[in-house]
Amino acid sequence: MTFKIKDYDCLTVSDVKTGDQLPDLSEEITTTLVILGAMASRDWRPMHHDRDFAQQRNGTRDIFMNTPNQAAWLERFIEDWAGPTARLARYKFRMGDPLCPGDQMIFKGEVTGTEVDDQGCGWVELKLALTVDGEAKTNFTARVALPVDESDNPWSRTGDQWTP
């Protein structure tokens, strides 16, 4: 049963089934987005802010998005879908081609499994992709805790109650 916290819809694990598609998230990559993401993660390497360096030293067509910036967008994609009670337990990803200003990145996702563990925590397994022009540039998998009902909050789980 979906419930609300303030203005946000929150999914419970029973709202989700294997094969469900997450709504796409689309965002144009701008120079500002790349640079601010690098600054936020204190990544001062020049390929994330200096076009000449990126092109001449790295052989890329432009500056490109760094790893923490992509991870932050992944977290936003999941939370936009599931709501603020969703708790990302673990994820892994493999980056392919660089994401540069002018690219239109589109996040896509599918539910590959659901379960409630022995501690009563609801889990969703996700297969996700960040695409540009229909081509996957970064592939992700994620394990996300969702509430089992309106009174549950994965963020309150600690110790033996939290086994990602």
Order of alpha helices (4+ residues) and beta strands (2+ residues): beta-beta-beta-alpha-alpha-alpha-beta-beta-beta-beta
